[in-house]
Amino acid sequence: MTASPSPVPACPVAPALLALPAGTPADEGLTRLLPVLGDLYRDLHAHPELSMNETRTAAIVAAVLRAQGWEVTEHVGTTGVVGTLTNGEGPTVLLRADTDGLPLAEDTGLPYASTDTAIGPDGGEVPLMHGCGHDHHVTALLGATALYAADRTGWRGTLLAVFQPGEEIAAGARAMVDDGFAERFPRPDVCLGQHVSPLPTGTVALRPGTAMSAADSFRIRLYGAGGHGSQPELAIDPILLGAHVVTRLQSVVSREIAAQDAAVVTVGSFQAGHKENIIPDSAELKVNVRTFDPEVRTRVLAAIERIVRGEAQAAGAPREPEFEPLNAFPLTVNDSDATERVRAALVTVYGEQGVQHMERPLPGSEDFGVFGTTFTCPSVFWMWGGFDPALYEGQDPSQVRPGTPGNHSPRFAPQAEPVIGYGVRGLLAAAAAFHGPEA
């Protein structure tokens, strides 16, 4: 994958504007910063970048952190940036934001909507959009880093501000760990992260235990023997084989997974052949699996392989099917004790009514959990609302309003400054629960 050949625009927001004089209290500092953070957010939204190619975003992040007084390390796991700020003895708290956009054509109508494009992994031009809120994540964390650097009287320890690439393809967190993260930076005592979501602005949602599903994506290539469509008896049709596989895979969840468990198996792509009267030699399926329990995951993946190989044998395929992993997201698991500390801290920002309990794990997936798993330390990940509360009047605020464009929608358009303000304050409060004066 290569970056877009078009010129990279300069960021109109000077890094120095996102730094505060020493001793600036948090409330005063956020009031001063919020208009500038809004400008930064709109710029990042207008200029998303593909996973593992976030060079412009990384350069902006690094420049802002340096202006704020952080020790900055660039190019961690390709385009990752890590800021380190130490303020005496105490716990090390890792705060994470992801930086990549999506190959998605924006349809929000916003005046700062993205019109950028890039060259995708297949060599073709793709549209770009921040359709999952990572522009909000970066902006909120840079607001929090400014406030922490300016006022060091209320906390002790070390902060790691991690700006992670490649979340959308489950590659960035692993790449940063594989690039020597454990040897290059202080070991975190807790990892914290948040994600903007289609909930009302001024609310958050979290839960202890499993918070988001694991996800496995892979490509399956099925082999047949090509021939003329008028003489199928002389061929082995991989399209028919693939159709049987697609149908049979739907039985994995309905007939092999217990009713009290949960899993999703999706065939999202089925490609074969080029002409209506030619039986091709092969077919390709792309499959996505979502699970909430490691044992269920093992059972589902084994069943898929068994079914695919069995159907290929039944069809008389001349070659064994091939399986190619595309990406794998781990379970996102919130430590119970740490989650309760974060919940109590978020109440100070959102109020008791604004902090919602997620009744069930989300079927979406994240690679944030790689950090906590790697360092065997507690992790907490929560959802923070980004849409006008008036849209949710008369309904449970913890539930996504029907019709509200969700993450990965081309119409996903969270509010700007109000959401940023809550995101900054949420990160400050959550981190203070572990290294503040009363932690």
C-alpha positions as CSV (number, residue, x, y, z in Angstrom):
1,M,0.0,0.0,0.0
2,T,1.3,3.4,-0.9
3,A,0.3,6.9,0.1
4,S,-1.6,9.2,-2.2
5,P,0.5,10.9,-4.9
6,S,-1.3,14.2,-4.4
7,P,0.5,17.0,-2.4
8,V,0.1,16.7,1.4
9,P,-1.5,19.9,2.7
10,A,0.1,21.7,5.6
11,C,-1.8,21.8,8.9
12,P,-3.3,25.2,9.4
13,V,-3.2,24.9,13.2
14,A,0.2,25.9,14.6
15,P,1.5,23.4,17.2
16,A,2.3,26.3,19.6
17,L,-1.4,27.1,19.8
18,L,-2.1,23.7,21.4
19,A,0.4,24.3,24.2
20,L,-0.4,26.1,27.4
21,P,1.7,28.2,29.9
22,A,3.0,26.2,32.9
23,G,0.6,26.2,35.7
24,T,-2.6,26.7,33.7
25,P,-5.5,25.0,35.5
26,A,-7.4,22.3,33.6
27,D,-10.7,24.1,33.4
28,E,-9.1,27.4,32.2
29,G,-6.8,25.6,29.8
30,L,-9.6,23.6,28.2
31,T,-11.7,26.8,27.7
32,R,-8.7,28.4,25.9
33,L,-7.9,25.3,23.9
34,L,-11.3,24.2,22.7
35,P,-11.6,26.6,19.7
36,V,-8.1,25.5,18.5
37,L,-8.9,21.9,19.1
38,G,-12.0,22.3,17.0
39,D,-9.9,23.7,14.2
40,L,-7.5,20.8,14.5
41,Y,-10.4,18.3,14.5
42,R,-11.9,19.8,11.3
43,D,-8.5,19.7,9.6
44,L,-7.9,16.0,10.6
45,H,-11.4,15.1,9.5
46,A,-10.8,16.7,6.0
47,H,-7.5,14.8,5.6
48,P,-7.8,11.2,6.7
49,E,-5.1,8.7,5.8
50,L,-5.2,4.9,5.2
51,S,-4.0,2.4,7.8
52,M,-0.2,2.3,8.3
53,N,0.2,5.4,6.1
54,E,-0.8,8.1,8.6
55,T,2.3,10.2,7.9
56,R,0.7,13.6,7.9
57,T,-1.3,12.9,11.0
58,A,1.8,11.5,12.8
59,A,3.8,14.6,11.9
60,I,1.1,16.9,13.3
61,V,0.8,14.8,16.5
62,A,4.6,14.8,17.0
63,A,4.9,18.6,16.5
64,V,2.1,19.3,18.9
65,L,3.5,17.0,21.6
66,R,6.9,18.6,21.3
67,A,5.4,22.1,21.6
68,Q,3.7,20.9,24.8
69,G,6.9,19.7,26.3
70,W,6.6,15.9,25.9
71,E,9.4,13.5,25.0
72,V,8.4,12.3,21.5
73,T,9.3,9.1,19.7
74,E,8.2,8.8,16.1
75,H,7.9,5.9,13.6
76,V,7.0,3.3,16.3
77,G,5.5,0.4,14.3
78,T,5.7,2.5,11.1
79,T,3.6,5.6,11.7
80,G,3.0,5.4,15.5
81,V,3.9,8.2,17.8
82,V,4.5,7.9,21.6
83,G,4.7,10.8,23.9
84,T,6.3,10.3,27.4
85,L,5.8,12.7,30.3
86,T,7.2,11.9,33.7
87,N,6.3,13.8,36.9
88,G,8.0,12.1,39.8
89,E,7.5,8.6,41.2
90,G,4.2,6.9,40.6
91,P,2.2,4.7,38.2
92,T,2.5,4.6,34.5
93,V,-0.7,5.3,32.7
94,L,-1.1,4.6,28.9
95,L,-3.6,6.7,27.0
96,R,-4.3,5.5,23.5
97,A,-5.8,7.1,20.4
98,D,-6.0,5.5,16.9
99,T,-5.1,7.6,13.9
100,D,-6.2,5.9,10.6
101,G,-9.1,6.7,8.4
102,L,-11.2,4.4,6.1
103,P,-11.4,3.8,2.3
104,L,-14.9,5.3,2.3
105,A,-16.6,8.1,0.3
106,E,-17.9,10.7,2.7
107,D,-21.6,11.7,2.4
108,T,-22.1,14.0,5.4
109,G,-22.5,17.3,3.7
110,L,-20.2,18.9,6.3
111,P,-18.3,21.9,5.2
112,Y,-15.1,20.2,6.2
113,A,-16.0,16.8,4.6
114,S,-13.1,14.8,3.2
115,T,-12.5,14.8,-0.6
116,D,-9.1,13.2,-0.3
117,T,-8.1,10.0,-2.0
118,A,-5.3,7.6,-1.8
119,I,-3.9,4.5,-3.6
120,G,-5.3,1.4,-1.9
121,P,-3.6,-2.0,-1.4
122,D,-4.8,-3.2,-4.8
123,G,-3.2,-0.3,-6.7
124,G,-6.5,1.5,-7.4
125,E,-7.5,4.9,-6.1
126,V,-9.9,4.9,-3.1
127,P,-11.8,7.7,-1.3
128,L,-10.9,8.5,2.2
129,M,-13.0,9.4,5.3
130,H,-12.7,9.5,9.0
131,G,-15.8,7.4,9.3
132,C,-15.0,5.8,12.7
133,G,-14.1,8.9,14.8
134,H,-10.4,8.5,14.9
135,D,-10.0,12.2,14.2
136,H,-12.0,12.8,17.5
137,H,-9.7,10.4,19.3
138,V,-6.5,12.1,18.2
139,T,-7.9,15.6,19.0
140,A,-9.2,14.7,22.5
141,L,-5.9,13.0,23.5
142,L,-3.9,16.1,22.2
143,G,-6.2,18.2,24.4
144,A,-5.5,16.0,27.4
145,T,-1.8,16.0,26.8
146,A,-1.8,19.8,26.7
147,L,-3.5,20.0,30.1
148,Y,-1.3,17.4,31.7
149,A,1.9,19.1,30.6
150,A,0.7,22.5,31.7
151,D,-0.5,21.6,35.2
152,R,1.6,18.9,37.0
153,T,0.5,19.7,40.5
154,G,-2.3,17.2,40.7
155,W,-0.6,14.0,39.6
156,R,2.5,11.9,40.0
157,G,4.0,9.2,37.8
158,T,4.4,8.7,34.0
159,L,2.0,9.2,31.1
160,L,2.4,7.5,27.8
161,A,0.3,9.1,25.1
162,V,0.1,6.5,22.3
163,F,-1.1,7.5,18.9
164,Q,-1.5,4.2,17.2
165,P,-1.7,3.5,13.4
166,G,-3.6,0.8,11.6
167,E,-6.5,0.0,14.0
168,E,-8.9,-0.6,11.1
169,I,-6.8,-3.5,9.9
170,A,-5.8,-4.8,13.3
171,A,-2.1,-4.2,12.5
172,G,-1.1,-1.1,14.4
173,A,-1.0,-2.1,18.0
174,R,0.8,-5.3,17.2
175,A,3.3,-3.4,15.0
176,M,4.1,-1.0,17.9
177,V,4.6,-3.9,20.3
178,D,6.7,-5.8,17.8
179,D,8.8,-2.6,17.3
180,G,10.2,-3.0,20.8
181,F,7.5,-1.0,22.7
182,A,8.2,-2.9,25.9
183,E,11.9,-2.2,25.8
184,R,11.7,1.4,24.6
185,F,9.1,2.8,27.0
186,P,8.1,2.5,30.6
187,R,5.9,-0.5,31.4
188,P,2.3,0.7,31.8
189,D,0.3,-0.1,35.0
190,V,-3.0,0.5,33.2
191,C,-4.1,1.1,29.6
192,L,-7.0,3.4,28.9
193,G,-8.8,4.2,25.7
194,Q,-12.1,5.6,24.5
195,H,-14.1,5.5,21.3
196,V,-16.6,8.1,20.0
197,S,-20.0,6.4,19.2
198,P,-23.6,7.2,18.1
199,L,-24.7,7.9,21.6
200,P,-25.8,11.3,22.9
201,T,-23.1,13.9,23.6
202,G,-22.7,14.1,27.3
203,T,-23.0,10.3,27.9
204,V,-20.6,7.4,28.1
205,A,-21.1,3.6,28.2
206,L,-18.8,0.9,29.6
207,R,-18.9,-2.5,31.2
208,P,-16.5,-4.8,33.1
209,G,-15.4,-8.0,31.4
210,T,-15.7,-8.6,27.7
211,A,-16.6,-5.2,26.1
212,M,-16.0,-5.9,22.4
213,S,-15.8,-9.1,20.3
214,A,-12.9,-10.8,18.8
215,A,-12.8,-10.8,15.0
216,D,-11.1,-13.0,12.5
217,S,-11.0,-12.3,8.8
218,F,-9.5,-14.6,6.2
219,R,-9.5,-15.4,2.5
220,I,-10.5,-18.9,1.2
221,R,-9.4,-20.0,-2.3
222,L,-11.4,-22.9,-3.7
223,Y,-10.0,-24.8,-6.7
224,G,-11.9,-26.4,-9.5
225,A,-11.3,-27.3,-13.2
226,G,-12.3,-24.8,-15.8
227,G,-14.3,-25.5,-18.9
228,H,-17.0,-24.4,-21.3
229,G,-20.4,-23.6,-19.7
230,S,-22.1,-26.0,-22.2
231,Q,-20.1,-29.0,-21.0
232,P,-20.1,-28.8,-17.2
233,E,-19.5,-32.6,-17.0
234,L,-15.9,-31.9,-18.2
235,A,-15.3,-29.4,-15.5
236,I,-15.4,-29.0,-11.7
237,D,-17.3,-25.9,-10.9
238,P,-15.7,-23.8,-8.1
239,I,-18.7,-21.5,-8.1
240,L,-21.1,-24.3,-7.2
241,L,-18.6,-25.5,-4.6
242,G,-18.4,-22.0,-3.2
243,A,-22.2,-21.7,-3.1
244,H,-22.4,-24.9,-1.0
245,V,-19.7,-23.6,1.3
246,V,-21.6,-20.3,1.8
247,T,-24.8,-22.1,2.6
248,R,-23.2,-24.6,4.9
249,L,-21.3,-22.0,6.8
250,Q,-24.6,-20.6,8.0
251,S,-25.1,-23.8,9.9
252,V,-22.1,-23.2,12.1
253,V,-23.8,-20.8,14.4
254,S,-27.3,-22.2,14.2
255,R,-26.3,-25.9,14.7
256,E,-22.9,-26.0,16.4
257,I,-22.9,-23.1,18.9
258,A,-25.0,-23.3,22.1
259,A,-27.9,-21.0,22.5
260,Q,-26.3,-19.2,25.4
261,D,-23.2,-18.4,23.4
262,A,-22.9,-16.0,20.5
263,A,-21.0,-15.8,17.2
264,V,-21.4,-14.3,13.8
265,V,-20.1,-15.8,10.5
266,T,-20.3,-13.6,7.5
267,V,-19.1,-14.2,3.9
268,G,-18.6,-10.7,2.7
269,S,-17.1,-11.4,-0.7
270,F,-17.5,-14.1,-3.3
271,Q,-15.5,-13.7,-6.5
272,A,-15.1,-16.0,-9.4
273,G,-14.9,-16.0,-13.2
274,H,-15.2,-13.3,-15.8
275,K,-17.7,-14.6,-18.4
276,E,-21.1,-16.2,-18.2
277,N,-20.2,-19.2,-20.4
278,I,-16.8,-20.1,-18.9
279,I,-16.5,-22.2,-15.8
280,P,-13.5,-20.8,-13.9
281,D,-10.6,-22.6,-12.3
282,S,-11.0,-21.1,-8.9
283,A,-13.2,-19.0,-6.6
284,E,-12.4,-16.8,-3.7
285,L,-14.4,-16.1,-0.5
286,K,-13.6,-13.6,2.2
287,V,-15.0,-14.6,5.6
288,N,-15.4,-12.6,8.8
289,V,-16.0,-14.3,12.2
290,R,-17.1,-12.5,15.4
291,T,-17.0,-14.3,18.8
292,F,-17.1,-13.3,22.5
293,D,-15.4,-16.3,24.1
294,P,-12.0,-17.9,23.2
295,E,-13.5,-21.5,23.3
296,V,-16.3,-20.5,21.0
297,R,-13.8,-18.8,18.6
298,T,-11.7,-22.0,18.5
299,R,-14.8,-24.1,17.8
300,V,-16.2,-21.8,15.1
301,L,-12.8,-21.5,13.2
302,A,-12.4,-25.3,13.3
303,A,-15.9,-25.9,12.0
304,I,-15.3,-23.5,9.1
305,E,-12.1,-25.3,8.1
306,R,-13.8,-28.7,8.4
307,I,-16.8,-27.6,6.3
308,V,-14.6,-26.0,3.6
309,R,-12.4,-29.0,3.2
310,G,-15.3,-31.4,3.3
311,E,-17.2,-29.6,0.6
312,A,-14.0,-29.4,-1.6
313,Q,-13.6,-33.2,-1.2
314,A,-17.3,-33.8,-2.0
315,A,-16.9,-31.7,-5.2
316,G,-13.9,-33.6,-6.3
317,A,-11.7,-30.5,-6.2
318,P,-8.3,-31.1,-7.7
319,R,-6.5,-29.2,-5.0
320,E,-7.0,-28.6,-1.3
321,P,-8.5,-25.2,-0.4
322,E,-6.2,-22.5,0.8
323,F,-6.7,-20.3,3.8
324,E,-5.1,-16.9,4.1
325,P,-5.5,-14.8,7.3
326,L,-6.3,-11.2,6.6
327,N,-6.6,-9.7,10.1
328,A,-7.4,-10.8,13.7
329,F,-8.7,-8.5,16.4
330,P,-8.5,-9.8,20.0
331,L,-11.3,-9.6,22.5
332,T,-11.5,-6.3,24.3
333,V,-11.7,-7.2,28.0
334,N,-12.1,-4.5,30.7
335,D,-10.6,-5.3,34.1
336,S,-13.4,-5.3,36.7
337,D,-11.6,-3.3,39.4
338,A,-10.1,-0.8,37.0
339,T,-13.4,-0.3,35.2
340,E,-15.1,0.6,38.5
341,R,-12.4,3.2,39.2
342,V,-12.9,4.6,35.7
343,R,-16.7,4.6,36.0
344,A,-16.5,6.6,39.2
345,A,-14.1,9.0,37.6
346,L,-16.3,9.5,34.6
347,V,-19.3,10.3,36.9
348,T,-17.4,13.5,37.9
349,V,-17.5,14.5,34.2
350,Y,-20.8,13.2,32.9
351,G,-22.9,12.9,36.1
352,E,-24.4,9.7,37.4
353,Q,-27.1,9.6,34.7
354,G,-24.6,10.2,32.0
355,V,-22.5,7.1,32.7
356,Q,-24.4,4.1,31.2
357,H,-23.8,0.4,31.8
358,M,-23.4,-1.6,28.6
359,E,-25.7,-4.6,29.0
360,R,-24.0,-6.6,26.4
361,P,-20.6,-6.6,24.7
362,L,-20.4,-4.8,21.4
363,P,-20.1,-6.9,18.2
364,G,-17.5,-4.5,16.9
365,S,-13.8,-5.1,17.4
366,E,-10.7,-3.3,18.5
367,D,-6.9,-4.0,18.7
368,F,-6.6,-1.8,21.8
369,G,-6.5,-4.9,24.0
370,V,-3.1,-5.9,22.5
371,F,-1.4,-3.4,24.9
372,G,-2.9,-4.7,28.1
373,T,-2.4,-8.3,27.0
374,T,1.2,-7.7,26.2
375,F,2.0,-6.0,29.5
376,T,-0.4,-8.2,31.6
377,C,-1.9,-5.0,33.1
378,P,-5.5,-3.9,33.5
379,S,-7.2,-2.2,30.5
380,V,-10.4,-0.1,30.3
381,F,-12.1,0.9,27.1
382,W,-15.3,3.0,27.0
383,M,-17.7,4.5,24.4
384,W,-18.3,8.3,24.5
385,G,-21.3,9.9,22.9
386,G,-21.0,12.2,19.9
387,F,-24.5,13.1,18.7
388,D,-27.0,15.8,19.5
389,P,-28.9,14.8,22.6
390,A,-32.1,16.2,21.1
391,L,-32.1,13.2,18.7
392,Y,-32.6,10.8,21.7
393,E,-35.4,12.5,23.6
394,G,-37.9,10.0,25.0
395,Q,-35.6,6.9,24.7
396,D,-33.0,5.0,26.6
397,P,-29.8,7.1,26.1
398,S,-27.6,4.0,26.3
399,Q,-29.2,2.7,23.1
400,V,-28.2,3.9,19.6
401,R,-31.1,5.8,18.1
402,P,-32.5,4.0,15.0
403,G,-31.5,5.8,11.9
404,T,-28.5,7.5,13.5
405,P,-25.5,6.9,11.2
406,G,-23.1,4.6,13.0
407,N,-19.4,4.1,12.8
408,H,-18.2,3.2,9.3
409,S,-21.3,4.9,7.7
410,P,-20.5,7.4,5.0
411,R,-22.9,9.8,6.9
412,F,-21.1,9.4,10.3
413,A,-20.9,13.0,11.6
414,P,-20.3,13.5,15.3
415,Q,-20.5,17.0,16.8
416,A,-17.2,18.9,17.0
417,E,-16.4,21.0,20.0
418,P,-18.9,19.6,22.5
419,V,-17.7,16.1,21.9
420,I,-14.0,17.1,22.0
421,G,-14.5,18.8,25.4
422,Y,-16.1,15.7,26.9
423,G,-13.4,13.5,25.4
424,V,-10.6,15.6,26.9
425,R,-12.2,15.7,30.3
426,G,-13.0,12.0,30.3
427,L,-9.4,11.1,29.6
428,L,-8.2,13.5,32.3
429,A,-10.6,12.0,34.9
430,A,-9.9,8.4,34.0
431,A,-6.1,8.8,34.2
432,A,-6.4,10.8,37.5
433,A,-8.1,7.8,39.0
434,F,-4.8,6.0,38.8
435,H,-2.2,8.6,39.4
436,G,-4.0,11.5,40.9
437,P,-3.5,12.7,44.5
438,E,-6.2,10.3,45.9
439,A,-5.5,7.3,43.6
